[in-house]
Amino acid sequence: MTIRAVIYGVGPIGQLIARVAFSRGFDIVGAIDIDPQKVGKDLGEAIGLGKTLGIRIESNADKALKDAKPDVVLHSTGSFFDRIYPQIMKAIRAGADVVSTCETLAWPWYRYPDLAELVDNYARSRDVTVLGAGVNPGFVFDALPAVLSVTLTRLDKITVIRSLDASKRRYSFQKKIGLGMMPSQFTDALGRGEITAHVGFAESVLLLANITGLKLDRVEEGQEALIAERNYETQYFKIEPGQVKGVVGHGSGFINGKEVVRVELRACVGCEDFEEVRLEGDPPITWRSTGTPGDPATAAVIVNLIPRVLNARPGLITLKDLINYSYTA
Ligand SMILES: NC(=O)c1ccc[n+]([C@@H]2O[C@H](COP(=O)([O-])OP(=O)(O)OC[C@H]3O[C@@H](n4cnc5c(N)ncnc54)[C@H](OP(=O)(O)O)[C@@H]3O)[C@@H](O)[C@H]2O)c1
């Protein structure tokens, strides 16, 4: 039976998700966005298919969802659960499962325990499933090291380092890491929430710890600007010496004052693309990749999870419910 999907959020990531879902044979039955530049356009044209799909991008989510009757909503409008949860509630009300790229939904009990309970109860009452996923949170800092840890008989510490060349990423990514800002402007904008840089360090740490059974007693996270020492240019930004060329950040999880989980991100113009997972214990193992291309990988993760979410238990779930193969503390 063909699975009916609605694209909720037709930004760069929603467009990639729509293209992958379309190419994989999912029946895209609706599209929602509030950007006036997109509302009223045909989805096929908006995502660059070169043909119309007969699906108008709608701004009225309730109506669009009622008309479309989707099995699943593929959601990518924002990073913070407290801002996007009304959208999730609309999808639940329409009786649809949800897979969302919202970073803080990957482990929603950390920042928003009350909202998590609200959405969990509502999803259960409507017999639908809600999942936050993506590439990070959703893969590199959590699901990947969790699965890799299965070959250890004793696990002392997990460290994940992700380095990526920000010049290869979409405009909204380059903007949110503050490219071209002066350092003080970056700090102010981050403090006021005008830019976010990476969101989800703590969520990844908690997701990873909960999958592997590590009982953390403290989590911390932080990030700061990387400053250009020469001129750089991307498709979207010109960066002069002294301006922001990227960010470096981390999340850490502790047991009795000892750091047992550490995830580190370095995202800058010209940074090398790689990921390294260091597992300390018995036997100690280091895995290294040539880098996961973040934007298409996010779309792949979301679309590949659709059948899993359709078959999952009702409620607000996390990847912990779907990944059952890891070291177990
Ligand atoms: N977990 C992961 O690994 C992962 C990976 C990639 C991206 N993400 C996250 O996924 C989200 C989407 O990424 P993006 O780059 O496509 O973001 P984006 O450029 O901000 O696009 C989001 C789109 O959703 C629209 N929108 C915002 N609020 C809406 C609402 N209430 N109803 C309907 N549409 C709404 C926006 O319209 P306006 O422009 O008018 O606001 C925009 O068109 C971001 O929060 C990003 O951080 C997560």
Ligand as a Chemical Component Dictionary entry (heavy atoms), coordinates in Angstrom:
data_LIG
# 
_chem_comp.id                   LIG 
_chem_comp.type                 NON-POLYMER 
_chem_comp.pdbx_formal_charge   0 
_chem_comp.three_letter_code    LIG 
# 
loop_
_chem_comp_atom.comp_id 
_chem_comp_atom.atom_id 
_chem_comp_atom.alt_atom_id 
_chem_comp_atom.type_symbol 
_chem_comp_atom.charge 
_chem_comp_atom.model_Cartn_x 
_chem_comp_atom.model_Cartn_y 
_chem_comp_atom.model_Cartn_z 
_chem_comp_atom.pdbx_ordinal 
LIG N1  N1  N 0  18.406 16.844 13.199 1  
LIG C1  C1  C 0  19.202 17.152 12.196 2  
LIG O1  O1  O 0  20.171 16.473 11.924 3  
LIG C2  C2  C 0  18.917 18.350 11.322 4  
LIG C3  C3  C 0  19.584 18.462 10.098 5  
LIG C4  C4  C 0  19.286 19.538 9.282  6  
LIG C5  C5  C 0  18.370 20.490 9.686  7  
LIG N2  N2  N 1  17.781 20.376 10.904 8  
LIG C6  C6  C 0  16.798 21.374 11.334 9  
LIG O2  O2  O 0  15.665 21.270 10.486 10 
LIG C7  C7  C 0  15.038 22.521 10.387 11 
LIG C8  C8  C 0  14.810 22.856 8.924  12 
LIG O3  O3  O 0  16.033 23.184 8.296  13 
LIG P1  P1  P 0  16.068 24.247 7.095  14 
LIG O4  O4  O 0  17.477 24.555 6.828  15 
LIG O5  O5  O -1 15.181 23.769 5.992  16 
LIG O6  O6  O 0  15.379 25.506 7.848  17 
LIG P2  P2  P 0  14.767 26.835 7.254  18 
LIG O7  O7  O 0  15.610 27.352 6.148  19 
LIG O8  O8  O 0  14.491 27.709 8.416  20 
LIG O9  O9  O 0  13.370 26.371 6.593  21 
LIG C9  C9  C 0  12.238 26.065 7.378  22 
LIG C10 C10 C 0  10.986 26.343 6.561  23 
LIG O10 O10 O 0  9.845  26.108 7.409  24 
LIG C11 C11 C 0  9.023  27.283 7.378  25 
LIG N3  N3  N 0  8.288  27.425 8.624  26 
LIG C12 C12 C 0  8.694  28.011 9.784  27 
LIG N4  N4  N 0  7.709  27.972 10.698 28 
LIG C13 C13 C 0  6.670  27.334 10.102 29 
LIG C14 C14 C 0  5.364  27.004 10.523 30 
LIG N5  N5  N 0  4.908  27.319 11.745 31 
LIG N6  N6  N 0  4.555  26.364 9.664  32 
LIG C15 C15 C 0  4.965  26.048 8.411  33 
LIG N7  N7  N 0  6.196  26.340 7.953  34 
LIG C16 C16 C 0  7.034  26.981 8.783  35 
LIG C17 C17 C 0  9.994  28.414 7.153  36 
LIG O11 O11 O 0  9.334  29.581 6.697  37 
LIG P3  P3  P 0  9.997  31.024 7.083  38 
LIG O12 O12 O 0  11.323 31.050 6.372  39 
LIG O13 O13 O 0  9.023  32.021 6.570  40 
LIG O14 O14 O 0  10.144 31.030 8.578  41 
LIG C18 C18 C 0  10.906 27.805 6.104  42 
LIG O15 O15 O 0  10.345 27.876 4.806  43 
LIG C19 C19 C 0  15.958 23.517 11.115 44 
LIG O16 O16 O 0  15.471 23.760 12.413 45 
LIG C20 C20 C 0  17.276 22.784 11.170 46 
LIG O17 O17 O 0  18.095 23.222 12.240 47 
LIG C21 C21 C 0  18.025 19.326 11.726 48 
# 
loop_
_chem_comp_bond.comp_id 
_chem_comp_bond.atom_id_1 
_chem_comp_bond.atom_id_2 
_chem_comp_bond.value_order 
_chem_comp_bond.pdbx_ordinal 
LIG N1  C1  SING 1  
LIG C1  O1  DOUB 2  
LIG C1  C2  SING 3  
LIG C2  C3  SING 4  
LIG C2  C21 DOUB 5  
LIG C3  C4  DOUB 6  
LIG C4  C5  SING 7  
LIG C5  N2  DOUB 8  
LIG N2  C6  SING 9  
LIG N2  C21 SING 10 
LIG C6  O2  SING 11 
LIG C6  C20 SING 12 
LIG O2  C7  SING 13 
LIG C7  C8  SING 14 
LIG C7  C19 SING 15 
LIG C8  O3  SING 16 
LIG O3  P1  SING 17 
LIG P1  O4  DOUB 18 
LIG P1  O5  SING 19 
LIG P1  O6  SING 20 
LIG O6  P2  SING 21 
LIG P2  O7  DOUB 22 
LIG P2  O8  SING 23 
LIG P2  O9  SING 24 
LIG O9  C9  SING 25 
LIG C9  C10 SING 26 
LIG C10 O10 SING 27 
LIG C10 C18 SING 28 
LIG O10 C11 SING 29 
LIG C11 N3  SING 30 
LIG C11 C17 SING 31 
LIG N3  C12 SING 32 
LIG N3  C16 SING 33 
LIG C12 N4  DOUB 34 
LIG N4  C13 SING 35 
LIG C13 C14 SING 36 
LIG C13 C16 DOUB 37 
LIG C14 N5  SING 38 
LIG C14 N6  DOUB 39 
LIG N6  C15 SING 40 
LIG C15 N7  DOUB 41 
LIG N7  C16 SING 42 
LIG C17 O11 SING 43 
LIG C17 C18 SING 44 
LIG O11 P3  SING 45 
LIG P3  O12 DOUB 46 
LIG P3  O13 SING 47 
LIG P3  O14 SING 48 
LIG C18 O15 SING 49 
LIG C19 O16 SING 50 
LIG C19 C20 SING 51 
LIG C20 O17 SING 52 
# 
